[in-house]
Amino acid sequence: MAERTIAVEVAYALAHKQKIISLTVPEGTSMLEAAKLSRIAEHFPELDLDASAMGVFGKTVPKPAERILAQGERVEIYRPLIADPKEVRKQRAAKAKAVKDEQGEQE
């Protein structure tokens, strides 16, 4: 009896380069296994799949080695954040407040 397979995608993106690889994997393949089978790391030498955060269609999966893929799912490999989003929002709010205060003083 032939082994059953499913079609999945593996995606990774940098600011200047993106790659989505479609592949067929055996049923029961984990996210991490699919990422390795896609050979996407050959396109991004700095990419460490074992240490990378991953998700499926925008939802982070805490243990990619344990999450089994279903037909048609896309594994997304996430880059580390450069800045904390909360800190960036705080800075943006402080800047907007300073501009508003400055405009209020000029009136």
All heavy atoms as an XYZ file, in Angstrom:
826
protein
N       0.842     -1.181      0.000
C       0.000      0.000      0.000
C       0.890      1.248      0.000
O       1.839      1.342      0.760
C      -0.892     -0.026      1.233
C      -1.910      1.058      1.261
S      -3.076      0.657      2.601
C      -3.903      2.183      2.696
N       0.553      2.205     -0.833
C       1.358      3.412     -0.976
C       1.171      4.328      0.228
O       0.081      4.402      0.806
C       0.973      4.148     -2.246
N       2.242      5.007      0.587
C       2.193      5.957      1.699
C       1.353      7.163      1.286
O       1.504      7.685      0.187
C       3.625      6.401      2.036
C       3.708      7.343      3.184
C       5.146      7.705      3.513
O       5.919      7.969      2.587
O       5.472      7.699      4.700
N       0.465      7.604      2.162
C      -0.377      8.763      1.863
C       0.425     10.028      2.098
O       1.206     10.120      3.042
C      -1.622      8.736      2.724
C      -2.510      7.539      2.370
C      -3.763      7.525      3.162
N      -4.485      8.785      2.925
C      -5.761      8.965      3.213
N      -6.450      7.989      3.741
N      -6.353     10.120      2.994
N       0.196     11.009      1.235
C       0.925     12.272      1.329
C      -0.053     13.444      1.350
O      -1.218     13.309      0.985
C       1.901     12.440      0.145
O       1.158     12.411     -1.076
C       2.952     11.349      0.142
N       0.454     14.583      1.772
C      -0.312     15.825      1.773
C       0.547     16.926      1.150
O       1.776     16.856      1.181
C      -0.757     16.230      3.189
C       0.458     16.394      4.127
C      -1.753     15.227      3.754
C       0.139     16.995      5.489
N      -0.107     17.927      0.585
C       0.594     19.082      0.018
C       0.597     20.197      1.058
O      -0.445     20.519      1.648
C      -0.087     19.543     -1.253
N       1.769     20.778      1.299
C       1.918     21.881      2.251
C       2.860     22.920      1.653
O       3.472     22.686      0.606
C       2.468     21.400      3.624
C       1.509     20.435      4.282
C       3.834     20.772      3.487
N       2.978     24.055      2.320
C       3.924     25.091      1.933
C       4.765     25.478      3.140
O       4.308     25.372      4.279
C       3.201     26.344      1.431
C       2.437     26.156      0.158
C       1.737     27.429     -0.290
O       1.343     28.248      0.564
O       1.577     27.581     -1.503
N       5.965     25.950      2.857
C       6.851     26.484      3.895
C       7.261     27.875      3.438
O       7.690     28.055      2.290
C       8.088     25.581      4.097
C       9.044     26.203      5.108
C       7.666     24.189      4.544
N       7.116     28.871      4.319
C       7.384     30.257      3.950
C       8.341     30.918      4.938
O       8.268     30.683      6.146
C       6.080     31.042      3.903
N       9.217     31.767      4.387
C      10.114     32.578      5.202
C      10.357     33.865      4.444
O      10.443     33.872      3.214
C      11.440     31.859      5.448
C      12.386     32.615      6.356
C      12.095     32.817      7.692
C      13.583     33.129      5.874
C      12.955     33.497      8.533
C      14.459     33.809      6.711
C      14.143     33.990      8.038
O      14.999     34.672      8.876
N      10.465     34.980      5.167
C      10.656     36.264      4.496
C      11.591     37.172      5.272
O      11.529     37.242      6.496
C       9.312     36.960      4.311
N      12.442     37.821      4.531
C      13.258     38.917      5.037
C      12.719     40.176      4.377
O      11.870     40.095      3.488
C      14.726     38.708      4.663
C      15.393     37.461      5.232
C      16.802     37.310      4.657
C      15.443     37.525      6.745
N      13.208     41.330      4.754
C      12.733     42.576      4.157
C      12.987     42.609      2.647
O      12.181     43.130      1.890
C      13.410     43.758      4.832
N      14.066     42.017      2.203
C      14.466     42.095      0.802
C      14.327     40.783      0.033
O      14.591     40.745     -1.162
C      15.911     42.579      0.726
C      16.878     41.620      1.367
N      17.016     41.547      2.741
C      17.706     40.699      0.856
C      17.910     40.607      3.025
N      18.339     40.081      1.903
N      13.907     39.711      0.706
C      13.857     38.404      0.043
C      12.809     37.530      0.722
O      12.794     37.423      1.947
C      15.235     37.735      0.122
C      15.335     36.386     -0.533
C      16.759     35.836     -0.393
C      16.896     34.458     -0.971
N      18.233     33.900     -0.800
N      11.937     36.942     -0.083
C      10.900     36.056      0.434
C      10.934     34.754     -0.350
O      11.299     34.727     -1.514
C       9.504     36.670      0.278
C       9.310     38.004      0.952
C       9.851     39.164      0.166
O       9.791     39.186     -1.046
N      10.426     40.139      0.864
N      10.497     33.678      0.308
C      10.474     32.379     -0.364
C       9.316     31.563      0.188
O       9.153     31.452      1.404
C      11.802     31.649     -0.123
C      11.999     30.426     -0.959
C      12.524     30.807     -2.315
C      12.882     29.598     -3.131
N      12.950     29.860     -4.536
N       8.498     31.023     -0.711
C       7.452     30.056     -0.346
C       7.723     28.811     -1.166
O       7.816     28.874     -2.395
C       6.037     30.589     -0.637
C       5.754     31.832      0.189
C       4.998     29.500     -0.351
C       4.406     32.475     -0.100
N       7.872     27.701     -0.482
C       8.176     26.438     -1.144
C       7.004     25.486     -0.952
O       6.594     25.224      0.182
C       9.478     25.821     -0.585
C      10.651     26.778     -0.840
C       9.723     24.436     -1.180
C      11.949     26.360     -0.204
N       6.453     25.008     -2.048
C       5.385     24.001     -2.009
C       6.028     22.633     -2.068
O       6.964     22.416     -2.849
C       4.452     24.182     -3.199
O       3.843     25.446     -3.162
N       5.533     21.712     -1.247
C       6.074     20.366     -1.278
C       5.030     19.356     -0.828
O       4.016     19.713     -0.230
C       7.341     20.253     -0.426
C       7.230     20.409      1.078
C       8.358     19.626      1.746
C       7.354     21.868      1.480
N       5.282     18.127     -1.132
C       4.431     17.023     -0.706
C       5.196     16.247      0.346
O       6.364     15.905      0.146
C       4.113     16.114     -1.910
O       3.487     16.919     -2.921
C       3.178     15.002     -1.524
N       4.522     15.996      1.471
C       5.164     15.293      2.587
C       4.272     14.136      3.022
O       3.071     14.141      2.765
C       5.413     16.251      3.781
C       6.375     17.365      3.405
C       4.115     16.826      4.316
N       4.841     13.151      3.691
C       4.018     12.048      4.201
C       3.040     12.538      5.262
O       3.357     13.455      6.028
C       5.040     11.089      4.826
C       6.362     11.482      4.258
C       6.272     12.940      3.931
N       1.850     11.960      5.302
C       0.923     12.277      6.388
C       1.632     12.024      7.705
O       2.417     11.089      7.834
C      -0.328     11.388      6.300
C      -1.378     11.930      5.390
C      -2.679     11.133      5.488
O      -2.670      9.960      5.905
O      -3.714     11.710      5.126
N       1.357     12.870      8.696
C       1.999     12.716      9.990
C       3.279     13.517     10.125
O       3.942     13.455     11.156
N       3.619     14.313      9.115
C       4.833     15.137      9.156
C       4.602     16.349     10.052
O       3.569     17.004      9.974
C       5.218     15.595      7.734
O       5.496     14.447      6.938
C       6.443     16.496      7.747
N       5.588     16.658     10.895
C       5.483     17.832     11.772
C       5.899     19.091     11.018
O       6.498     19.024      9.942
C       6.379     17.663     13.004
O       7.739     17.823     12.652
N       5.592     20.221     11.620
C       5.989     21.505     11.031
C       7.502     21.581     10.837
O       7.978     21.982      9.778
C       5.555     22.658     11.933
C       4.076     22.850     12.055
S       3.679     24.113     13.277
C       4.415     25.564     12.553
N       8.230     21.213     11.877
C       9.682     21.285     11.805
C      10.233     20.349     10.733
O      11.109     20.732      9.960
C      10.302     20.966     13.168
C      11.821     21.044     13.258
C      12.343     22.425     12.880
C      12.289     20.676     14.655
N       9.680     19.147     10.665
C      10.130     18.193      9.634
C       9.865     18.746      8.238
O      10.720     18.649      7.354
C       9.413     16.849      9.795
C       9.823     16.065     11.015
C       8.913     14.872     11.275
O       7.724     14.898     10.904
O       9.423     13.903     11.873
N       8.684     19.340      8.032
C       8.351     19.903      6.721
C       9.309     21.038      6.359
O       9.762     21.139      5.216
C       6.910     20.395      6.700
N       9.627     21.884      7.340
C      10.562     22.985      7.092
C      11.922     22.446      6.652
O      12.534     22.946      5.713
C      10.697     23.853      8.332
N      12.363     21.382      7.318
C      13.656     20.784      6.954
C      13.576     20.108      5.587
O      14.502     20.228      4.769
C      14.110     19.800      8.026
C      14.540     20.506      9.315
C      14.963     19.534     10.384
C      15.411     20.276     11.642
N      15.864     19.387     12.699
N      12.477     19.409      5.317
C      12.318     18.732      4.020
C      12.250     19.732      2.864
O      12.658     19.421      1.744
C      11.056     17.862      4.020
C      11.116     16.599      4.862
C       9.730     15.958      4.978
C      12.111     15.601      4.263
N      11.756     20.938      3.140
C      11.645     21.959      2.089
C      13.010     22.485      1.644
O      13.125     23.071      0.576
C      10.799     23.143      2.577
O      11.533     23.957      3.487
N      14.001     22.303      2.493
C      15.365     22.794      2.248
C      15.420     24.317      2.132
O      16.281     24.889      1.478
C      15.964     22.105      1.025
C      16.002     20.583      1.200
C      16.394     19.864     -0.036
N      17.829     20.049     -0.223
C      18.573     19.277     -0.981
N      18.042     18.272     -1.619
N      19.855     19.504     -1.111
N      14.492     24.978      2.812
C      14.426     26.436      2.750
C      15.675     27.089      3.338
O      16.082     28.168      2.921
C      13.139     26.970      3.424
C      12.848     28.401      2.953
C      13.200     26.846      4.938
C      11.440     28.854      3.171
N      16.324     26.420      4.280
C      17.542     26.974      4.903
C      18.676     27.127      3.889
O      19.581     27.933      4.104
C      17.980     26.115      6.074
N      18.614     26.407      2.785
C      19.639     26.566      1.742
C      19.530     27.945      1.086
O      20.510     28.448      0.544
C      19.499     25.466      0.690
C      19.849     24.091      1.221
C      19.652     22.976      0.190
O      19.423     23.270     -0.997
O      19.733     21.800      0.605
N      18.355     28.555      1.126
C      18.146     29.883      0.547
C      18.467     30.996      1.533
O      18.626     32.153      1.142
C      16.689     30.030      0.083
C      16.290     29.030     -0.945
N      16.526     29.205     -2.292
C      15.697     27.818     -0.820
C      16.074     28.152     -2.954
N      15.573     27.290     -2.081
N      18.514     30.655      2.825
C      18.761     31.626      3.887
C      19.787     31.021      4.854
O      19.415     30.401      5.853
C      17.458     31.931      4.641
C      16.364     32.475      3.769
C      15.427     31.625      3.199
C      16.281     33.838      3.515
C      14.414     32.114      2.391
C      15.261     34.340      2.709
C      14.331     33.478      2.145
N      21.076     31.175      4.574
C      22.117     30.523      5.374
C      22.075     30.857      6.867
O      22.490     30.056      7.690
C      23.426     31.022      4.751
C      23.062     31.546      3.413
C      21.619     31.945      3.472
N      21.557     32.015      7.230
C      21.507     32.422      8.641
C      20.352     31.772      9.399
O      20.274     31.869     10.617
C      21.381     33.952      8.743
C      20.019     34.509      8.362
C      19.665     34.508      6.871
O      20.524     34.203      6.025
O      18.506     34.812      6.556
N      19.471     31.090      8.701
C      18.264     30.521      9.291
C      18.572     29.240     10.071
O      19.118     28.293      9.535
C      17.239     30.224      8.182
C      15.888     29.671      8.599
C      15.193     30.608      9.571
C      15.032     29.444      7.362
N      18.210     29.246     11.356
C      18.372     28.068     12.205
C      16.976     27.525     12.494
O      16.271     28.022     13.371
C      19.086     28.451     13.505
C      19.248     27.274     14.466
O      18.818     26.144     14.134
O      19.795     27.497     15.559
N      16.564     26.519     11.740
C      15.203     25.997     11.856
C      14.901     25.459     13.248
O      13.784     25.620     13.744
C      14.962     24.911     10.811
C      14.923     25.411      9.364
C      14.838     24.240      8.392
C      13.756     26.360      9.155
N      15.860     24.825     13.886
C      15.622     24.257     15.212
C      15.338     25.331     16.260
O      14.663     25.069     17.253
C      16.804     23.394     15.655
C      16.919     22.126     14.821
O      15.900     21.432     14.656
O      18.021     21.833     14.330
N      15.839     26.540     16.046
C      15.667     27.617     17.022
C      14.620     28.643     16.600
O      14.304     29.550     17.364
C      17.004     28.322     17.242
N      14.063     28.508     15.406
C      13.121     29.500     14.880
C      11.705     29.293     15.399
O      11.241     28.157     15.521
C      13.091     29.443     13.352
O      14.324     29.821     12.813
N      11.035     30.406     15.653
C       9.604     30.355     15.961
C       8.858     30.068     14.668
O       9.260     30.515     13.597
C       9.152     31.683     16.544
N       7.772     29.300     14.787
C       6.994     28.950     13.606
C       5.517     29.036     13.920
O       5.096     28.990     15.071
C       7.317     27.524     13.151
C       8.719     27.321     12.677
S       8.953     25.636     12.080
C      10.729     25.590     11.929
N       4.734     29.141     12.852
C       3.290     29.171     12.998
C       2.630     28.630     11.749
O       3.296     28.309     10.760
N       1.307     28.536     11.810
C       0.516     28.108     10.666
C      -0.515     29.201     10.408
O      -1.312     29.516     11.292
C      -0.183     26.753     10.936
C      -1.119     26.390      9.803
C       0.840     25.650     11.144
N      -0.462     29.783      9.224
C      -1.403     30.841      8.829
C      -1.532     31.933      9.893
O      -2.629     32.316     10.286
C      -2.770     30.249      8.485
C      -2.760     29.412      7.235
C      -3.191     28.105      7.272
C      -2.311     29.921      6.028
C      -3.190     27.319      6.134
C      -2.303     29.155      4.873
C      -2.745     27.855      4.925
N      -0.385     32.425     10.380
C      -0.375     33.559     11.295
C      -0.578     33.240     12.764
O      -0.581     34.144     13.591
N      -0.751     31.994     13.112
C      -0.913     31.627     14.522
C       0.332     30.880     14.984
O       0.663     29.822     14.460
C      -2.146     30.752     14.717
C      -3.423     31.501     14.422
C      -4.611     30.735     14.897
C      -5.852     31.567     14.594
N      -6.918     31.312     15.491
N       1.013     31.431     15.975
C       2.239     30.835     16.482
C       1.956     29.471     17.112
O       0.971     29.293     17.811
C       2.877     31.754     17.538
O       3.105     33.030     16.948
C       4.200     31.196     18.020
N       2.856     28.540     16.824
C       2.763     27.196     17.389
C       3.944     27.022     18.337
O       5.094     27.129     17.910
C       2.788     26.127     16.269
C       2.863     24.733     16.847
C       1.579     26.281     15.363
N       3.691     26.772     19.634
C       4.787     26.711     20.604
C       5.766     25.565     20.394
O       6.935     25.702     20.706
C       4.092     26.581     21.952
C       2.644     26.388     21.687
C       2.377     26.633     20.245
N       5.310     24.425     19.870
C       6.197     23.276     19.688
C       6.077     22.739     18.255
O       5.377     21.767     17.997
C       5.843     22.181     20.694
C       6.049     22.604     22.132
C       5.695     21.497     23.095
C       5.919     21.957     24.527
N       5.526     20.943     25.493
N       6.781     23.385     17.315
C       6.675     22.982     15.905
C       7.066     21.523     15.647
O       6.568     20.907     14.713
C       7.628     23.923     15.170
C       7.943     25.012     16.114
C       7.672     24.513     17.496
N       7.930     20.964     16.480
C       8.361     19.571     16.281
C       7.235     18.596     16.614
O       7.265     17.442     16.181
C       9.586     19.265     17.129
N       6.230     19.066     17.353
C       5.132     18.191     17.758
C       3.847     18.438     16.976
O       2.940     17.610     16.994
C       4.854     18.373     19.257
C       6.022     17.948     20.125
C       5.776     18.220     21.600
O       4.618     18.495     21.985
O       6.754     18.169     22.365
N       3.751     19.588     16.293
C       2.517     19.944     15.577
C       2.488     19.256     14.217
O       3.310     19.500     13.356
C       2.443     21.457     15.426
C       1.405     22.019     14.488
C      -0.018     21.670     14.876
N      -0.967     22.572     14.268
C      -1.308     22.566     12.981
N      -0.764     21.718     12.138
N      -2.195     23.438     12.533
N       1.526     18.343     14.036
C       1.384     17.598     12.789
C       0.583     18.438     11.792
O      -0.453     19.018     12.139
C       0.680     16.240     13.040
C       1.460     15.422     14.069
C       0.485     15.467     11.744
C       2.896     15.137     13.706
N       1.057     18.478     10.559
C       0.419     19.281      9.525
C      -0.760     18.567      8.879
O      -0.797     17.340      8.810
C       1.434     19.636      8.436
C       2.549     20.585      8.860
C       3.600     20.679      7.772
C       1.982     21.954      9.180
N      -1.690     19.366      8.382
C      -2.833     18.868      7.628
C      -2.691     19.336      6.173
O      -1.924     20.265      5.885
C      -4.127     19.397      8.228
N      -3.436     18.707      5.298
C      -3.440     19.057      3.876
C      -3.635     20.564      3.680
O      -4.526     21.164      4.266
C      -4.568     18.290      3.167
C      -4.861     18.713      1.749
C      -3.730     18.387      0.781
O      -2.984     17.437      0.952
N      -3.596     19.195     -0.244
N      -2.755     21.176      2.875
C      -2.911     22.569      2.484
C      -2.399     23.603      3.463
O      -2.483     24.799      3.185
N      -1.877     23.200      4.599
C      -1.393     24.185      5.565
C      -0.064     24.784      5.122
O       0.693     24.175      4.371
C      -1.254     23.556      6.952
C      -2.595     23.292      7.601
C      -2.490     22.851      9.037
O      -1.664     21.961      9.331
O      -3.225     23.380      9.868
N       0.191     25.999      5.615
C       1.448     26.679      5.312
C       2.217     26.911      6.609
O       1.729     27.556      7.530
C       1.197     28.027      4.621
C       2.510     28.749      4.290
C       2.310     30.074      3.600
N       1.576     30.982      4.454
C       0.544     31.722      4.032
N       0.126     31.647      2.797
N      -0.066     32.535      4.878
N       3.430     26.405      6.653
C       4.330     26.631      7.788
C       4.995     27.985      7.564
O       5.602     28.221      6.519
C       5.419     25.533      7.871
C       6.410     25.845      8.982
C       4.789     24.166      8.045
N       4.870     28.870      8.536
C       5.519     30.172      8.462
C       6.651     30.195      9.484
O       6.441     29.879     10.649
C       4.511     31.278      8.764
C       3.390     31.303      7.741
C       2.211     32.143      8.175
O       2.072     32.441      9.382
O       1.402     32.487      7.295
N       7.820     30.538      9.017
C       8.990     30.626      9.891
C       9.169     32.101     10.220
O       9.273     32.943      9.322
C      10.244     30.055      9.193
C       9.970     28.615      8.748
C      11.451     30.147     10.107
C      10.961     28.092      7.729
N       9.186     32.419     11.508
C       9.222     33.815     11.935
C      10.638     34.258     12.289
O      11.400     33.527     12.907
C       8.306     34.021     13.147
C       6.879     33.626     12.874
C       6.200     32.781     13.736
C       6.209     34.077     11.748
C       4.882     32.418     13.493
C       4.902     33.716     11.489
C       4.243     32.890     12.369
O       2.943     32.521     12.122
N      10.939     35.493     11.905
C      12.219     36.107     12.267
C      12.129     36.634     13.694
O      11.050     36.987     14.153
C      12.513     37.310     11.359
C      12.735     36.969      9.932
C      12.981     38.224      9.138
N      11.710     38.946      9.038
C      11.576     40.151      8.538
N      12.613     40.817      8.115
N      10.404     40.731      8.473
N      13.253     36.740     14.374
C      13.229     37.366     15.706
C      12.852     38.848     15.554
O      13.191     39.483     14.559
C      14.666     37.238     16.203
C      15.370     36.360     15.248
C      14.558     36.264     14.001
N      12.129     39.379     16.526
C      11.758     40.790     16.491
C      12.981     41.655     16.751
O      13.797     41.343     17.609
C      10.693     41.084     17.545
C       9.346     40.412     17.328
C       8.437     40.719     18.521
C       8.707     40.882     16.043
N      13.077     42.748     16.016
C      14.178     43.691     16.204
C      13.881     44.587     17.397
O      14.754     44.948     18.170
C      14.394     44.535     14.930
C      14.846     43.612     13.795
C      15.395     45.654     15.165
C      14.894     44.272     12.446
N      12.598     44.956     17.542
C      12.194     45.821     18.651
C      10.928     45.255     19.282
O      10.108     44.645     18.606
C      11.934     47.235     18.134
N      10.769     45.500     20.573
C       9.578     45.068     21.289
C       8.396     45.925     20.826
O       8.436     47.150     20.960
C       9.822     45.228     22.787
C       8.616     44.850     23.636
O       7.625     44.328     23.085
O       8.687     45.063     24.858
N       7.334     45.312     20.290
C       6.191     46.093     19.791
C       5.564     47.004     20.848
O       5.139     48.114     20.537
C       5.187     45.024     19.348
C       5.979     43.791     19.148
C       7.150     43.884     20.080
N       5.531     46.559     22.104
C       4.966     47.398     23.163
C       5.807     48.654     23.366
O       5.283     49.750     23.550
C       4.874     46.620     24.475
C       3.811     45.544     24.471
C       3.786     44.829     25.803
C       2.807     43.673     25.781
N       2.809     42.954     27.054
N       7.119     48.476     23.335
C       8.020     49.614     23.521
C       7.893     50.596     22.354
O       7.888     51.809     22.546
C       9.467     49.128     23.657
C      10.447     50.204     24.012
C      10.128     50.891     25.341
O       9.657     50.231     26.280
O      10.360     52.110     25.427
N       7.759     50.079     21.141
C       7.602     50.933     19.959
C       6.313     51.742     20.065
O       6.302     52.942     19.780
C       7.623     50.085     18.667
C       7.238     50.918     17.453
C       8.993     49.462     18.464
N       5.210     51.112     20.505
C       3.938     51.830     20.680
C       4.072     52.923     21.734
O       3.552     54.036     21.566
C       2.820     50.858     21.058
C       2.260     50.100     19.882
C       0.959     49.388     20.226
N       1.123     48.348     21.238
C       1.456     47.090     21.006
N       1.685     46.701     19.763
N       1.583     46.221     21.983
N       4.759     52.606     22.849
C       4.959     53.608     23.902
C       5.738     54.814     23.367
O       5.383     55.959     23.638
C       5.713     52.997     25.096
C       4.806     52.294     26.051
C       5.355     51.981     27.432
C       6.777     51.690     27.611
N       7.127     51.099     28.914
N       6.779     54.543     22.601
C       7.586     55.628     22.047
C       6.770     56.474     21.071
O       6.859     57.699     21.068
C       8.828     55.063     21.354
C       9.841     54.475     22.307
C      10.987     53.774     21.599
O      11.049     53.723     20.381
N      11.909     53.217     22.381
N       5.962     55.803     20.242
C       5.133     56.510     19.268
C       4.099     57.379     19.992
O       3.857     58.525     19.608
C       4.462     55.503     18.334
C       3.875     56.107     17.100
C       3.442     55.100     16.048
N       2.847     53.901     16.582
C       3.234     52.671     16.272
N       4.212     52.464     15.433
N       2.637     51.612     16.791
N       3.490     56.857     21.056
C       2.506     57.620     21.825
C       3.159     58.824     22.500
O       2.593     59.925     22.518
C       1.832     56.714     22.853
N       4.346     58.636     23.043
C       5.059     59.738     23.698
C       5.407     60.824     22.685
O       5.278     62.027     22.970
C       6.326     59.218     24.380
N       5.813     60.423     21.501
C       6.156     61.386     20.448
C       4.907     62.157     20.013
O       4.947     63.374     19.855
C       6.778     60.660     19.253
C       7.255     61.588     18.167
C       7.944     60.814     17.059
C       8.388     61.747     15.963
N       9.039     61.028     14.855
N       3.788     61.453     19.837
C       2.543     62.110     19.435
C       2.092     63.097     20.510
O       1.615     64.197     20.206
C       1.460     61.070     19.166
N       2.243     62.724     21.786
C       1.872     63.611     22.889
C       2.757     64.856     22.889
O       2.275     65.975     23.083
C       1.990     62.880     24.227
C       1.538     63.711     25.420
C       1.716     62.934     26.713
C       1.267     63.669     27.936
N       1.583     65.061     28.048
N       4.042     64.664     22.662
C       4.967     65.799     22.639
C       4.606     66.757     21.507
O       4.621     67.978     21.687
C       6.400     65.305     22.493
N       4.260     66.235     20.342
C       3.875     67.077     19.203
C       2.591     67.830     19.530
O       2.474     69.024     19.273
C       3.711     66.220     17.920
C       3.034     67.007     16.818
C       5.062     65.695     17.465
N       1.616     67.143     20.140
C       0.342     67.773     20.517
C       0.578     68.881     21.543
O       0.008     69.965     21.433
C      -0.609     66.718     21.076
C      -1.968     67.245     21.406
C      -2.864     66.131     21.915
C      -4.204     66.683     22.349
N      -5.062     65.669     22.960
N       1.423     68.603     22.542
C       1.735     69.598     23.564
C       2.420     70.815     22.937
O       2.123     71.951     23.285
C       2.619     68.999     24.659
C       1.883     67.987     25.531
O       0.640     67.915     25.459
O       2.573     67.239     26.275
N       3.313     70.556     22.011
C       4.035     71.642     21.350
C       3.084     72.483     20.528
O       3.171     73.725     20.531
C       5.141     71.066     20.449
C       6.038     72.109     19.832
C       7.139     71.472     19.014
O       7.923     70.693     19.595
O       7.206     71.748     17.805
N       2.148     71.865     19.844
C       1.171     72.594     19.044
C       0.247     73.420     19.941
O      -0.145     74.517     19.599
C       0.349     71.637     18.177
C       1.135     71.040     17.035
C       0.357     69.981     16.270
O      -0.685     69.511     16.716
N       0.892     69.591     15.119
N      -0.085     72.854     21.098
C      -0.937     73.574     22.059
C      -0.262     74.820     22.593
O      -0.907     75.835     22.840
N       1.043     74.759     22.797
C       1.795     75.915     23.291
C       1.903     77.004     22.251
O       1.987     78.175     22.578
C       3.192     75.478     23.721
C       3.212     74.624     24.969
C       4.613     74.111     25.298
O       5.580     74.535     24.649
O       4.733     73.305     26.221
N       1.904     76.647     20.974
C       2.063     77.625     19.902
C       0.766     78.403     19.646
O       0.791     79.466     19.054
C       2.525     76.946     18.612
C       3.916     76.388     18.688
C       4.331     75.648     17.425
O       3.565     75.523     16.493
N       5.568     75.160     17.420
N      -0.361     77.873     20.094
C      -1.644     78.543     19.817
C      -1.926     79.665     20.746
O      -1.478     80.074     21.653
C      -2.792     77.524     19.889
C      -2.719     76.544     18.753
C      -3.799     75.479     18.855
O      -4.722     75.595     19.664
O      -3.709     74.510     18.103
